[in-house]
Amino acid sequence: MMLQAATPVLAQQTGQAGANEARIQVTTELVLVNVVAHDKKGNLVRDLKKGDFTLLEDGKKQEISTFDFENVDELATAGAAEATVSV
């Protein structure tokens, strides 16, 4: 997922509206990394937190901006199935 924002900023000084104008362009990349952790016996490791991970890109430490736990044992359903009648 890539987010790009170009935000024009208008600086105003007293008595000179629009005399100073600046433009800032920002490019941000957010990369989603899914992780499944197993112990030596092959069991899922649960209750991991953001601080339990170190993320490196080209040998450089990267900030983990968000961290979510997803319980894969529970199946997500869209709701109760309704009977379909064909005539």
Order of alpha helices (4+ residues) and beta strands (2+ residues): beta-beta-beta-beta
